Amino acid sequence: QAASLCLSFRAMAQVAQNLLLKVQPREDELAAKASMLNSVETRIADSWAPDLAAMEAVARVCLSLDCNAERVSAALGLSPKRLKAWPPTDLKDFACKVVAGFYSDD
């Protein structure tokens, strides 16, 4: 274990020295590291579209409870702390944030 610890310190010292001296990696080192990377496909997602049916259901629950923050948070399983910290601007904002999970503790 002591040997691996020494290697760790040596590796860290080498990294620090390279940073201080601004040593650039060689092309062959970069090519070797690049070959180990996984290829990925970038997908451009459409803008997030809220679930309008879910937002409507949330709004109905809120209105049925007279938009009382404590009762609504209990009924929907929301975080009262988050709800009080970031109150919604209106019913639509509230429903959108609930559906997006903004008021969830998870």
Backbone atoms as SQL, in Angstrom:
CREATE TABLE atoms (id INTEGER PRIMARY KEY, chain TEXT, resi INTEGER, resn TEXT, atom TEXT, x REAL, y REAL, z REAL);
INSERT INTO atoms VALUES
  (1, 'A', 1, 'GLN', 'N', 0.832, -1.200, 0.000),
  (2, 'A', 1, 'GLN', 'CA', 0.000, 0.000, 0.000),
  (3, 'A', 1, 'GLN', 'C', 0.873, 1.260, 0.000),
  (4, 'A', 2, 'ALA', 'N', 1.985, 1.202, 0.700),
  (5, 'A', 2, 'ALA', 'CA', 2.892, 2.345, 0.732),
  (6, 'A', 2, 'ALA', 'C', 3.444, 2.629, -0.658),
  (7, 'A', 3, 'ALA', 'N', 3.709, 1.546, -1.429),
  (8, 'A', 3, 'ALA', 'CA', 4.246, 1.731, -2.781),
  (9, 'A', 3, 'ALA', 'C', 3.234, 2.434, -3.671),
  (10, 'A', 4, 'SER', 'N', 1.957, 2.034, -3.560),
  (11, 'A', 4, 'SER', 'CA', 0.935, 2.676, -4.398),
  (12, 'A', 4, 'SER', 'C', 0.723, 4.121, -3.974),
  (13, 'A', 5, 'LEU', 'N', 0.899, 4.389, -2.672),
  (14, 'A', 5, 'LEU', 'CA', 0.768, 5.755, -2.184),
  (15, 'A', 5, 'LEU', 'C', 1.894, 6.619, -2.744),
  (16, 'A', 6, 'CYS', 'N', 3.099, 6.054, -2.799),
  (17, 'A', 6, 'CYS', 'CA', 4.224, 6.786, -3.379),
  (18, 'A', 6, 'CYS', 'C', 3.983, 7.053, -4.856),
  (19, 'A', 7, 'LEU', 'N', 3.431, 6.071, -5.566),
  (20, 'A', 7, 'LEU', 'CA', 3.126, 6.282, -6.976),
  (21, 'A', 7, 'LEU', 'C', 2.113, 7.397, -7.133),
  (22, 'A', 8, 'SER', 'N', 1.150, 7.434, -6.237),
  (23, 'A', 8, 'SER', 'CA', 0.137, 8.473, -6.308),
  (24, 'A', 8, 'SER', 'C', 0.766, 9.842, -6.117),
  (25, 'A', 9, 'PHE', 'N', 1.656, 9.948, -5.132),
  (26, 'A', 9, 'PHE', 'CA', 2.317, 11.221, -4.898),
  (27, 'A', 9, 'PHE', 'C', 3.219, 11.594, -6.072),
  (28, 'A', 10, 'ARG', 'N', 3.884, 10.599, -6.640),
  (29, 'A', 10, 'ARG', 'CA', 4.737, 10.871, -7.798),
  (30, 'A', 10, 'ARG', 'C', 3.894, 11.353, -8.974),
  (31, 'A', 11, 'ALA', 'N', 2.770, 10.698, -9.198),
  (32, 'A', 11, 'ALA', 'CA', 1.899, 11.095, -10.308),
  (33, 'A', 11, 'ALA', 'C', 1.364, 12.501, -10.081),
  (34, 'A', 12, 'MET', 'N', 0.976, 12.796, -8.845),
  (35, 'A', 12, 'MET', 'CA', 0.476, 14.136, -8.539),
  (36, 'A', 12, 'MET', 'C', 1.569, 15.174, -8.707),
  (37, 'A', 13, 'ALA', 'N', 2.782, 14.826, -8.298),
  (38, 'A', 13, 'ALA', 'CA', 3.902, 15.752, -8.448),
  (39, 'A', 13, 'ALA', 'C', 4.181, 16.015, -9.920),
  (40, 'A', 14, 'GLN', 'N', 4.095, 14.980, -10.741),
  (41, 'A', 14, 'GLN', 'CA', 4.319, 15.142, -12.177),
  (42, 'A', 14, 'GLN', 'C', 3.246, 16.038, -12.794),
  (43, 'A', 15, 'VAL', 'N', 2.013, 15.833, -12.401),
  (44, 'A', 15, 'VAL', 'CA', 0.919, 16.665, -12.908),
  (45, 'A', 15, 'VAL', 'C', 1.138, 18.113, -12.492),
  (46, 'A', 16, 'ALA', 'N', 1.479, 18.324, -11.225),
  (47, 'A', 16, 'ALA', 'CA', 1.729, 19.679, -10.737),
  (48, 'A', 16, 'ALA', 'C', 2.890, 20.330, -11.486),
  (49, 'A', 17, 'GLN', 'N', 3.940, 19.562, -11.693),
  (50, 'A', 17, 'GLN', 'CA', 5.100, 20.098, -12.412),
  (51, 'A', 17, 'GLN', 'C', 4.712, 20.454, -13.847),
  (52, 'A', 18, 'ASN', 'N', 3.946, 19.590, -14.489),
  (53, 'A', 18, 'ASN', 'CA', 3.510, 19.866, -15.863),
  (54, 'A', 18, 'ASN', 'C', 2.648, 21.124, -15.914),
  (55, 'A', 19, 'LEU', 'N', 1.801, 21.300, -14.919),
  (56, 'A', 19, 'LEU', 'CA', 0.961, 22.488, -14.881),
  (57, 'A', 19, 'LEU', 'C', 1.795, 23.741, -14.681),
  (58, 'A', 20, 'LEU', 'N', 2.749, 23.661, -13.769),
  (59, 'A', 20, 'LEU', 'CA', 3.603, 24.810, -13.505),
  (60, 'A', 20, 'LEU', 'C', 4.453, 25.176, -14.715),
  (61, 'A', 21, 'LEU', 'N', 4.942, 24.161, -15.411),
  (62, 'A', 21, 'LEU', 'CA', 5.800, 24.399, -16.572),
  (63, 'A', 21, 'LEU', 'C', 4.977, 24.544, -17.852),
  (64, 'A', 22, 'LYS', 'N', 3.667, 24.390, -17.728),
  (65, 'A', 22, 'LYS', 'CA', 2.753, 24.462, -18.873),
  (66, 'A', 22, 'LYS', 'C', 3.194, 23.509, -19.978),
  (67, 'A', 23, 'VAL', 'N', 3.493, 22.278, -19.565),
  (68, 'A', 23, 'VAL', 'CA', 3.900, 21.249, -20.512),
  (69, 'A', 23, 'VAL', 'C', 2.656, 20.773, -21.259),
  (70, 'A', 24, 'GLN', 'N', 2.734, 20.819, -22.574),
  (71, 'A', 24, 'GLN', 'CA', 1.629, 20.344, -23.403),
  (72, 'A', 24, 'GLN', 'C', 1.833, 18.863, -23.697),
  (73, 'A', 25, 'PRO', 'N', 0.749, 18.102, -23.711),
  (74, 'A', 25, 'PRO', 'CA', 0.899, 16.675, -24.044),
  (75, 'A', 25, 'PRO', 'C', 1.326, 16.520, -25.500),
  (76, 'A', 26, 'ARG', 'N', 2.064, 15.436, -25.752),
  (77, 'A', 26, 'ARG', 'CA', 2.517, 15.169, -27.119),
  (78, 'A', 26, 'ARG', 'C', 1.341, 14.669, -27.947),
  (79, 'A', 27, 'GLU', 'N', 1.463, 14.811, -29.266),
  (80, 'A', 27, 'GLU', 'CA', 0.382, 14.383, -30.163),
  (81, 'A', 27, 'GLU', 'C', 0.106, 12.902, -30.041),
  (82, 'A', 28, 'ASP', 'N', 1.141, 12.084, -29.897),
  (83, 'A', 28, 'ASP', 'CA', 0.936, 10.640, -29.795),
  (84, 'A', 28, 'ASP', 'C', 0.211, 10.279, -28.496),
  (85, 'A', 29, 'GLU', 'N', 0.492, 11.038, -27.414),
  (86, 'A', 29, 'GLU', 'CA', -0.226, 10.814, -26.147),
  (87, 'A', 29, 'GLU', 'C', -1.700, 11.172, -26.310),
  (88, 'A', 30, 'LEU', 'N', -1.965, 12.292, -26.968),
  (89, 'A', 30, 'LEU', 'CA', -3.349, 12.703, -27.188),
  (90, 'A', 30, 'LEU', 'C', -4.086, 11.709, -28.075),
  (91, 'A', 31, 'ALA', 'N', -3.419, 11.238, -29.116),
  (92, 'A', 31, 'ALA', 'CA', -4.038, 10.268, -30.021),
  (93, 'A', 31, 'ALA', 'C', -4.360, 8.975, -29.285),
  (94, 'A', 32, 'ALA', 'N', -3.459, 8.543, -28.408),
  (95, 'A', 32, 'ALA', 'CA', -3.692, 7.314, -27.642),
  (96, 'A', 32, 'ALA', 'C', -4.894, 7.477, -26.711),
  (97, 'A', 33, 'LYS', 'N', -4.971, 8.636, -26.066),
  (98, 'A', 33, 'LYS', 'CA', -6.105, 8.888, -25.166),
  (99, 'A', 33, 'LYS', 'C', -7.403, 9.046, -25.949),
  (100, 'A', 34, 'ALA', 'N', -7.328, 9.684, -27.110),
  (101, 'A', 34, 'ALA', 'CA', -8.525, 9.886, -27.928),
  (102, 'A', 34, 'ALA', 'C', -9.085, 8.556, -28.410),
  (103, 'A', 35, 'SER', 'N', -8.209, 7.601, -28.688),
  (104, 'A', 35, 'SER', 'CA', -8.681, 6.295, -29.169),
  (105, 'A', 35, 'SER', 'C', -9.433, 5.529, -28.080),
  (106, 'A', 36, 'MET', 'N', -9.224, 5.905, -26.824),
  (107, 'A', 36, 'MET', 'CA', -9.911, 5.231, -25.715),
  (108, 'A', 36, 'MET', 'C', -11.285, 5.840, -25.417),
  (109, 'A', 37, 'LEU', 'N', -11.587, 6.990, -26.014),
  (110, 'A', 37, 'LEU', 'CA', -12.874, 7.641, -25.764),
  (111, 'A', 37, 'LEU', 'C', -13.990, 6.939, -26.509),
  (112, 'A', 38, 'ASN', 'N', -15.156, 6.918, -25.893),
  (113, 'A', 38, 'ASN', 'CA', -16.327, 6.355, -26.555),
  (114, 'A', 38, 'ASN', 'C', -16.912, 7.396, -27.492),
  (115, 'A', 39, 'SER', 'N', -17.410, 6.939, -28.619),
  (116, 'A', 39, 'SER', 'CA', -18.067, 7.878, -29.519),
  (117, 'A', 39, 'SER', 'C', -19.526, 8.027, -29.075),
  (118, 'A', 40, 'VAL', 'N', -20.046, 9.194, -29.245),
  (119, 'A', 40, 'VAL', 'CA', -21.432, 9.474, -28.874),
  (120, 'A', 40, 'VAL', 'C', -22.106, 10.228, -30.004),
  (121, 'A', 41, 'GLU', 'N', -23.402, 10.125, -30.026),
  (122, 'A', 41, 'GLU', 'CA', -24.180, 10.868, -31.005),
  (123, 'A', 41, 'GLU', 'C', -24.907, 11.971, -30.271),
  (124, 'A', 42, 'THR', 'N', -24.715, 13.186, -30.697),
  (125, 'A', 42, 'THR', 'CA', -25.374, 14.322, -30.069),
  (126, 'A', 42, 'THR', 'C', -26.759, 14.476, -30.660),
  (127, 'A', 43, 'ARG', 'N', -27.737, 14.558, -29.773),
  (128, 'A', 43, 'ARG', 'CA', -29.104, 14.773, -30.229),
  (129, 'A', 43, 'ARG', 'C', -29.555, 16.139, -29.746),
  (130, 'A', 44, 'ILE', 'N', -30.142, 16.875, -30.636),
  (131, 'A', 44, 'ILE', 'CA', -30.694, 18.165, -30.257),
  (132, 'A', 44, 'ILE', 'C', -32.164, 17.945, -29.950),
  (133, 'A', 45, 'ALA', 'N', -32.503, 18.146, -28.690),
  (134, 'A', 45, 'ALA', 'CA', -33.879, 17.923, -28.270),
  (135, 'A', 45, 'ALA', 'C', -34.732, 19.141, -28.583),
  (136, 'A', 46, 'ASP', 'N', -35.978, 18.857, -28.885),
  (137, 'A', 46, 'ASP', 'CA', -36.915, 19.963, -29.023),
  (138, 'A', 46, 'ASP', 'C', -37.048, 20.619, -27.663),
  (139, 'A', 47, 'SER', 'N', -37.495, 21.846, -27.663),
  (140, 'A', 47, 'SER', 'CA', -37.670, 22.509, -26.381),
  (141, 'A', 47, 'SER', 'C', -38.649, 21.709, -25.541),
  (142, 'A', 48, 'TRP', 'N', -38.455, 21.772, -24.241),
  (143, 'A', 48, 'TRP', 'CA', -39.273, 20.992, -23.329),
  (144, 'A', 48, 'TRP', 'C', -40.713, 21.464, -23.429),
  (145, 'A', 49, 'ALA', 'N', -41.601, 20.523, -23.701),
  (146, 'A', 49, 'ALA', 'CA', -43.023, 20.852, -23.791),
  (147, 'A', 49, 'ALA', 'C', -43.713, 20.253, -22.571),
  (148, 'A', 50, 'PRO', 'N', -44.326, 21.067, -21.743),
  (149, 'A', 50, 'PRO', 'CA', -44.969, 20.543, -20.542),
  (150, 'A', 50, 'PRO', 'C', -46.188, 19.694, -20.889),
  (151, 'A', 51, 'ASP', 'N', -46.501, 18.778, -20.015),
  (152, 'A', 51, 'ASP', 'CA', -47.682, 17.924, -20.158),
  (153, 'A', 51, 'ASP', 'C', -48.898, 18.754, -19.762),
  (154, 'A', 52, 'LEU', 'N', -49.635, 19.216, -20.763),
  (155, 'A', 52, 'LEU', 'CA', -50.752, 20.121, -20.496),
  (156, 'A', 52, 'LEU', 'C', -51.855, 19.466, -19.675),
  (157, 'A', 53, 'ALA', 'N', -52.101, 18.174, -19.900),
  (158, 'A', 53, 'ALA', 'CA', -53.131, 17.470, -19.123),
  (159, 'A', 53, 'ALA', 'C', -52.724, 17.400, -17.648),
  (160, 'A', 54, 'ALA', 'N', -51.445, 17.143, -17.401),
  (161, 'A', 54, 'ALA', 'CA', -50.965, 17.090, -16.016),
  (162, 'A', 54, 'ALA', 'C', -51.027, 18.469, -15.372),
  (163, 'A', 55, 'MET', 'N', -50.674, 19.492, -16.140),
  (164, 'A', 55, 'MET', 'CA', -50.738, 20.858, -15.610),
  (165, 'A', 55, 'MET', 'C', -52.174, 21.237, -15.264),
  (166, 'A', 56, 'GLU', 'N', -53.111, 20.831, -16.102),
  (167, 'A', 56, 'GLU', 'CA', -54.519, 21.126, -15.840),
  (168, 'A', 56, 'GLU', 'C', -54.998, 20.419, -14.575),
  (169, 'A', 57, 'ALA', 'N', -54.572, 19.175, -14.400),
  (170, 'A', 57, 'ALA', 'CA', -54.950, 18.421, -13.195),
  (171, 'A', 57, 'ALA', 'C', -54.380, 19.081, -11.943),
  (172, 'A', 58, 'VAL', 'N', -53.134, 19.522, -12.002),
  (173, 'A', 58, 'VAL', 'CA', -52.507, 20.208, -10.872),
  (174, 'A', 58, 'VAL', 'C', -53.262, 21.488, -10.556),
  (175, 'A', 59, 'ALA', 'N', -53.618, 22.229, -11.599),
  (176, 'A', 59, 'ALA', 'CA', -54.357, 23.483, -11.397),
  (177, 'A', 59, 'ALA', 'C', -55.707, 23.220, -10.745),
  (178, 'A', 60, 'ARG', 'N', -56.391, 22.141, -11.175),
  (179, 'A', 60, 'ARG', 'CA', -57.689, 21.806, -10.576),
  (180, 'A', 60, 'ARG', 'C', -57.554, 21.476, -9.093),
  (181, 'A', 61, 'VAL', 'N', -56.515, 20.717, -8.744),
  (182, 'A', 61, 'VAL', 'CA', -56.287, 20.376, -7.329),
  (183, 'A', 61, 'VAL', 'C', -56.024, 21.654, -6.537),
  (184, 'A', 62, 'CYS', 'N', -55.186, 22.517, -7.085),
  (185, 'A', 62, 'CYS', 'CA', -54.850, 23.767, -6.407),
  (186, 'A', 62, 'CYS', 'C', -56.100, 24.608, -6.170),
  (187, 'A', 63, 'LEU', 'N', -56.916, 24.754, -7.189),
  (188, 'A', 63, 'LEU', 'CA', -58.128, 25.563, -7.061),
  (189, 'A', 63, 'LEU', 'C', -59.124, 24.931, -6.091),
  (190, 'A', 64, 'SER', 'N', -59.200, 23.594, -6.093),
  (191, 'A', 64, 'SER', 'CA', -60.138, 22.928, -5.187),
  (192, 'A', 64, 'SER', 'C', -59.738, 23.094, -3.723),
  (193, 'A', 65, 'LEU', 'N', -58.470, 23.382, -3.504),
  (194, 'A', 65, 'LEU', 'CA', -57.966, 23.586, -2.133),
  (195, 'A', 65, 'LEU', 'C', -57.739, 25.074, -1.853),
  (196, 'A', 66, 'ASP', 'N', -58.400, 25.918, -2.622),
  (197, 'A', 66, 'ASP', 'CA', -58.317, 27.377, -2.461),
  (198, 'A', 66, 'ASP', 'C', -56.882, 27.894, -2.542),
  (199, 'A', 67, 'CYS', 'N', -56.041, 27.181, -3.264),
  (200, 'A', 67, 'CYS', 'CA', -54.626, 27.539, -3.449),
  (201, 'A', 67, 'CYS', 'C', -53.899, 27.765, -2.123),
  (202, 'A', 68, 'ASN', 'N', -54.311, 27.044, -1.108),
  (203, 'A', 68, 'ASN', 'CA', -53.660, 27.091, 0.203),
  (204, 'A', 68, 'ASN', 'C', -52.368, 26.278, 0.098),
  (205, 'A', 69, 'ALA', 'N', -51.232, 26.935, 0.282),
  (206, 'A', 69, 'ALA', 'CA', -49.924, 26.302, 0.057),
  (207, 'A', 69, 'ALA', 'C', -49.733, 25.040, 0.889),
  (208, 'A', 70, 'GLU', 'N', -50.104, 25.068, 2.154),
  (209, 'A', 70, 'GLU', 'CA', -49.910, 23.893, 3.013),
  (210, 'A', 70, 'GLU', 'C', -50.764, 22.724, 2.553),
  (211, 'A', 71, 'ARG', 'N', -52.025, 22.994, 2.247),
  (212, 'A', 71, 'ARG', 'CA', -52.934, 21.927, 1.829),
  (213, 'A', 71, 'ARG', 'C', -52.555, 21.383, 0.458),
  (214, 'A', 72, 'VAL', 'N', -52.194, 22.267, -0.441),
  (215, 'A', 72, 'VAL', 'CA', -51.811, 21.830, -1.788),
  (216, 'A', 72, 'VAL', 'C', -50.525, 21.011, -1.737),
  (217, 'A', 73, 'SER', 'N', -49.539, 21.469, -0.981),
  (218, 'A', 73, 'SER', 'CA', -48.278, 20.717, -0.893),
  (219, 'A', 73, 'SER', 'C', -48.502, 19.346, -0.268),
  (220, 'A', 74, 'ALA', 'N', -49.400, 19.255, 0.720),
  (221, 'A', 74, 'ALA', 'CA', -49.702, 17.963, 1.333),
  (222, 'A', 74, 'ALA', 'C', -50.432, 17.053, 0.334),
  (223, 'A', 75, 'ALA', 'N', -51.384, 17.620, -0.386),
  (224, 'A', 75, 'ALA', 'CA', -52.168, 16.825, -1.329),
  (225, 'A', 75, 'ALA', 'C', -51.329, 16.313, -2.502),
  (226, 'A', 76, 'LEU', 'N', -50.393, 17.107, -2.961),
  (227, 'A', 76, 'LEU', 'CA', -49.581, 16.737, -4.124),
  (228, 'A', 76, 'LEU', 'C', -48.217, 16.158, -3.748),
  (229, 'A', 77, 'GLY', 'N', -47.921, 16.085, -2.460),
  (230, 'A', 77, 'GLY', 'CA', -46.627, 15.546, -2.034),
  (231, 'A', 77, 'GLY', 'C', -45.466, 16.459, -2.381),
  (232, 'A', 78, 'LEU', 'N', -45.693, 17.759, -2.270),
  (233, 'A', 78, 'LEU', 'CA', -44.658, 18.733, -2.604),
  (234, 'A', 78, 'LEU', 'C', -43.881, 19.140, -1.357),
  (235, 'A', 79, 'SER', 'N', -42.752, 19.748, -1.576),
  (236, 'A', 79, 'SER', 'CA', -41.929, 20.251, -0.482),
  (237, 'A', 79, 'SER', 'C', -42.440, 21.633, -0.067),
  (238, 'A', 80, 'PRO', 'N', -43.035, 21.749, 1.132),
  (239, 'A', 80, 'PRO', 'CA', -43.499, 23.061, 1.575),
  (240, 'A', 80, 'PRO', 'C', -42.362, 24.074, 1.661),
  (241, 'A', 81, 'LYS', 'N', -41.187, 23.589, 2.022),
  (242, 'A', 81, 'LYS', 'CA', -40.021, 24.470, 2.138),
  (243, 'A', 81, 'LYS', 'C', -39.664, 25.079, 0.782),
  (244, 'A', 82, 'ARG', 'N', -39.637, 24.245, -0.255),
  (245, 'A', 82, 'ARG', 'CA', -39.315, 24.746, -1.603),
  (246, 'A', 82, 'ARG', 'C', -40.425, 25.645, -2.132),
  (247, 'A', 83, 'LEU', 'N', -41.664, 25.290, -1.807),
  (248, 'A', 83, 'LEU', 'CA', -42.801, 26.083, -2.265),
  (249, 'A', 83, 'LEU', 'C', -42.776, 27.482, -1.661),
  (250, 'A', 84, 'LYS', 'N', -42.395, 27.568, -0.378),
  (251, 'A', 84, 'LYS', 'CA', -42.318, 28.878, 0.276),
  (252, 'A', 84, 'LYS', 'C', -41.086, 29.654, -0.173),
  (253, 'A', 85, 'ALA', 'N', -40.014, 28.945, -0.454),
  (254, 'A', 85, 'ALA', 'CA', -38.776, 29.610, -0.867),
  (255, 'A', 85, 'ALA', 'C', -38.900, 30.204, -2.276),
  (256, 'A', 86, 'TRP', 'N', -39.605, 29.509, -3.157),
  (257, 'A', 86, 'TRP', 'CA', -39.770, 29.967, -4.539),
  (258, 'A', 86, 'TRP', 'C', -41.250, 29.940, -4.916),
  (259, 'A', 87, 'PRO', 'N', -42.011, 30.887, -4.418),
  (260, 'A', 87, 'PRO', 'CA', -43.446, 30.887, -4.717),
  (261, 'A', 87, 'PRO', 'C', -43.701, 31.123, -6.205),
  (262, 'A', 88, 'PRO', 'N', -44.728, 30.491, -6.730),
  (263, 'A', 88, 'PRO', 'CA', -45.039, 30.689, -8.151),
  (264, 'A', 88, 'PRO', 'C', -45.615, 32.080, -8.399),
  (265, 'A', 89, 'THR', 'N', -45.497, 32.536, -9.633),
  (266, 'A', 89, 'THR', 'CA', -46.032, 33.854, -9.981),
  (267, 'A', 89, 'THR', 'C', -47.524, 33.808, -10.252),
  (268, 'A', 90, 'ASP', 'N', -48.007, 32.657, -10.747),
  (269, 'A', 90, 'ASP', 'CA', -49.432, 32.486, -11.008),
  (270, 'A', 90, 'ASP', 'C', -49.746, 30.998, -11.077),
  (271, 'A', 91, 'LEU', 'N', -50.994, 30.666, -11.361),
  (272, 'A', 91, 'LEU', 'CA', -51.424, 29.267, -11.375),
  (273, 'A', 91, 'LEU', 'C', -50.718, 28.478, -12.477),
  (274, 'A', 92, 'LYS', 'N', -50.525, 29.085, -13.637),
  (275, 'A', 92, 'LYS', 'CA', -49.846, 28.407, -14.731),
  (276, 'A', 92, 'LYS', 'C', -48.392, 28.120, -14.368),
  (277, 'A', 93, 'ASP', 'N', -47.727, 29.091, -13.766),
  (278, 'A', 93, 'ASP', 'CA', -46.340, 28.920, -13.326),
  (279, 'A', 93, 'ASP', 'C', -46.250, 27.804, -12.296),
  (280, 'A', 94, 'PHE', 'N', -47.198, 27.787, -11.361),
  (281, 'A', 94, 'PHE', 'CA', -47.221, 26.752, -10.329),
  (282, 'A', 94, 'PHE', 'C', -47.378, 25.365, -10.962),
  (283, 'A', 95, 'ALA', 'N', -48.369, 25.223, -11.842),
  (284, 'A', 95, 'ALA', 'CA', -48.625, 23.916, -12.465),
  (285, 'A', 95, 'ALA', 'C', -47.423, 23.454, -13.283),
  (286, 'A', 96, 'CYS', 'N', -46.808, 24.355, -14.001),
  (287, 'A', 96, 'CYS', 'CA', -45.637, 24.015, -14.807),
  (288, 'A', 96, 'CYS', 'C', -44.483, 23.549, -13.923),
  (289, 'A', 97, 'LYS', 'N', -44.245, 24.247, -12.825),
  (290, 'A', 97, 'LYS', 'CA', -43.157, 23.877, -11.919),
  (291, 'A', 97, 'LYS', 'C', -43.431, 22.550, -11.222),
  (292, 'A', 98, 'VAL', 'N', -44.693, 22.298, -10.875),
  (293, 'A', 98, 'VAL', 'CA', -45.030, 21.017, -10.243),
  (294, 'A', 98, 'VAL', 'C', -44.766, 19.877, -11.217),
  (295, 'A', 99, 'VAL', 'N', -45.239, 20.021, -12.457),
  (296, 'A', 99, 'VAL', 'CA', -45.062, 18.967, -13.459),
  (297, 'A', 99, 'VAL', 'C', -43.579, 18.749, -13.753),
  (298, 'A', 100, 'ALA', 'N', -42.801, 19.810, -13.730),
  (299, 'A', 100, 'ALA', 'CA', -41.352, 19.694, -13.991),
  (300, 'A', 100, 'ALA', 'C', -40.581, 19.146, -12.790),
  (301, 'A', 101, 'GLY', 'N', -41.243, 19.031, -11.631),
  (302, 'A', 101, 'GLY', 'CA', -40.572, 18.495, -10.450),
  (303, 'A', 101, 'GLY', 'C', -39.830, 19.541, -9.643),
  (304, 'A', 102, 'PHE', 'N', -40.091, 20.805, -9.894),
  (305, 'A', 102, 'PHE', 'CA', -39.380, 21.887, -9.223),
  (306, 'A', 102, 'PHE', 'C', -39.606, 21.889, -7.719),
  (307, 'A', 103, 'TYR', 'N', -40.793, 21.519, -7.288),
  (308, 'A', 103, 'TYR', 'CA', -41.130, 21.547, -5.857),
  (309, 'A', 103, 'TYR', 'C', -40.975, 20.193, -5.180),
  (310, 'A', 104, 'SER', 'N', -40.278, 19.302, -5.842),
  (311, 'A', 104, 'SER', 'CA', -40.056, 17.962, -5.289),
  (312, 'A', 104, 'SER', 'C', -38.741, 17.941, -4.502),
  (313, 'A', 105, 'ASP', 'N', -38.716, 17.148, -3.448),
  (314, 'A', 105, 'ASP', 'CA', -37.478, 17.005, -2.670),
  (315, 'A', 105, 'ASP', 'C', -36.528, 15.990, -3.311),
  (316, 'A', 106, 'ASP', 'N', -37.004, 15.238, -4.265),
  (317, 'A', 106, 'ASP', 'CA', -36.182, 14.187, -4.899),
  (318, 'A', 106, 'ASP', 'C', -35.130, 14.759, -5.786);
